[in-house]
Amino acid sequence: MKYISLPTDEVRILPFYLAMEEYVARTIDEEDCFFMWQVNPTVIFGRNQLIENEVNLDYCRKHNIQTYRRKSGGGCVYADMSNIMFSYVTKNEQVCYTFSRYISMIALMLHKLGIDAQTTGRNDIVIDGRKVSGNAFYHIPGRSIVHGTMLYDTCMENMVGSITPNDEKLLSKGVKSVRQHIALLKDYTPLSIDEFKLFVRQNLCDGEICLTADDVAAVERIMQEYLTDDFIYGNNPRYTLIRKRRFEGAGDFEVRMQLKNNVIRDVDLKGDYFLVGDLDRDLLCHLHGVTLDEPSLRAVLSTLSLPSVIHNMDAEMFLRLLLDK
């Protein structure tokens, strides 16, 4: 696996590194690529999340914490210079297999440090039952991208203050505070954060590709999409019916439907779930014009493969969400 480095060590805004993932995926012909990055205090939320549900915007403004959206699914995370972000790009297009392989690879790397790390749930790596790494993935033609956090240390006050946690999610994991829910690597290794980064690179990578100034300019052009208000805040039209439900192993869902005479005219799906297919083409468009009742919905959903669209979701679960059963 090749390590992708930059020509300078300056700290950039978070969307630059998301754009860098895309650039690497589209232009570098290597089987597997990896790089690490750090940012000033930033909240990053998932592709299908509503920012007002996930982020304490007043707190972020007051404490100069930036907020950005990513193209992968999953939940909202806080990052700062005391933790590390990992990015992995591979030619393997089997997203679920790639995701599982990646988090297992990271857990094994931690084992080499004598840290008893385990993979659990949809996307986590845990130590002593507490999360040290959360990850998300998405797919572009010919490549899969996995990225996530590695909590060496962090500002707990900012983490708690900037993210509006879902109480149901925290209670479902049997914890009463965010601090009880996370593990910090500094408590499990004598290595400094820079020594840890060197260990990661030496154990995961066998070569280096350094981007040129022209490459960086191309990344910056891709980055512009991430900086638009439409991308960050989304276009959220009014809907006549909103229903919410959490499914263990699949995530939090908020379905928004526009109805006329109980017929679905438009539908949107928000939440921290993981997409493995095309949400609009493979699911939502099939609901347009369908009556919001069990026989009609069941007939449509029986023709679709929900697990190939949303990780760990099936037709019965989605029916319960739509009908609030």
Salt bridges, closest charged atoms under 4 A:
GLU10 OE2 - ARG12 NH2 3.35
GLU21 OE1 - HIS147 ND1 2.95
GLU22 OE1 - ARG26 NH2 3.54
GLU22 OE2 - LYS71 NZ 2.83
ASP29 OD1 - LYS91 NZ 2.59
ASP32 OD1 - ARG101 NH1 3.80
ASP58 OD1 - ARG61 NH1 3.14
GLU93 OE1 - HIS139 NE2 2.82
ASP124 OD1 - LYS131 NZ 3.82
ASP153 OD2 - LYS186 NZ 3.32
ASP187 OD2 - ARG179 NH2 3.56
ASP206 OD1 - LYS2 NZ 3.68
GLU208 OE1 - ARG201 NH2 2.86
GLU220 OE2 - ARG12 NH1 3.08
GLU225 OE1 - LYS71 NZ 2.98
GLU248 OE1 - ARG246 NH2 3.84
ASP252 OD2 - LYS169 NZ 3.51
ASP252 OD1 - ARG246 NH1 3.46
GLU254 OE1 - LYS244 NZ 3.62
GLU254 OE2 - ARG256 NE 2.71
ASP266 OD1 - HIS288 NE2 3.65
ASP268 OD2 - LYS270 NZ 3.24
ASP272 OD2 - ARG122 NH2 3.76
ASP272 OD2 - LYS169 NZ 2.73
ASP282 OD1 - ARG281 NE 2.89
GLU294 OE2 - ARG298 NH2 2.76
GLU294 OE1 - LYS325 NZ 2.94
GLU316 OE2 - ARG298 NH1 2.40
